[in-house]
Amino acid sequence: MARSNEAKDLGIRMGAPWFQIRHLEQQAGLVALSANFTLYGDMSDRMMSLAAGLGPTQEIYSIDESFIGLQGVRGDLVARGHKVRDRILQWIGIPTCIGIAPTKTLAKLANHIAKTAERKPGSYPAELAQVCNLAALPAQDLDDVLKATDVGEVWGVGRRIGKQLKEHGIQTVLDLVRMDPATIRRGWNVTLEKTVRELQGQPCVDLDDAPEPKQQIACTRSFGKPVTELEPLIEAVSEFASRAGEKLRKQNSLARELLVFMHTSPHRQGPQLSRSVVVPLRRPTDDSRLLAGAAAEAMRRMYLPGHRFIKAGVILVDLQPTSVQQQELDLEPVQQAEIPRDRSRLMVAMDVINQRYGKGTVHVGSTGQTGPERTWGMKQERRTPQYTTRLEDVPVVRA
């Protein structure tokens, strides 16, 4: 899933199965850590909130990247970047790099230069390490930096296009910058033309500080050990559905359907089984109780004894905004018990409590017991139950 530079130097490929590289534990001191997505998400949120101090607008691009608009920000931007970087390192323990430039493509390139200058001394001028402002470089210095950068490092230039560019003599970023955008469009496509224009300082990709709501919301986990019984599987998908419902409420959406799946491990001996089912909901909802109930019922219908399940998950699909709801025509008699109660205030209260006191403080009953005692938890949760997502539990690196 992720490799350190040392792991890459050992020749480990991205996504390599553990059994193929396990021998490196003894030979090279390889260390493997279980994933903890909840922790990653919490730390990402904290990092993004601190990074937002750079400027007035922010687009969160991925779990570890964001674009910050610096329009109207005065003073030394490099010094400001170092202060924000040091704060993130001190408060959260995450080392970061900051790239500053007039366009998003150049900013991504500046970030790459800042990271490489720190990790590989001599590759770029030392003053560009950690925080790199390409807009502040003299023209000749900027050309030297672009000439020292392979064209494949440009955001949007993949392996295939990078190979084609090199076949046409475009080896470095400077070579690409000096190309005529119209020629690039005729030879490749309009997307690469926009990339060239961005490298030339002409903004073509806007800052999206209000991204569109997600069209699907998923919550899936691999179990720490194979699960064979129905009850822990119901607990697992109930919790997954409840967590997905929390994400659903954050973006003010409702789900019309949910998909539940489970499967055994193809790398283990024994009976194999992979099943999934889509559960249509009578009314669009963001109620964790209803979502968990539907997921539990789907698991009851899918389950077959005699199998060792290694993973399960819930995916909310067919999402719609809460502001637009499809109502029903009164064409059939409805019992009073079938009329759904408005539990929006209950869901808000549950989210507030869990945000303040920690995830799972208040939860749907079908999720069962919480903590390291649960049988379907991940290995890391059972091995080190003190490993939580609280800020005080995250190691702090003093600048």
Disulfide bonds with the S-S distance in Angstrom:
none
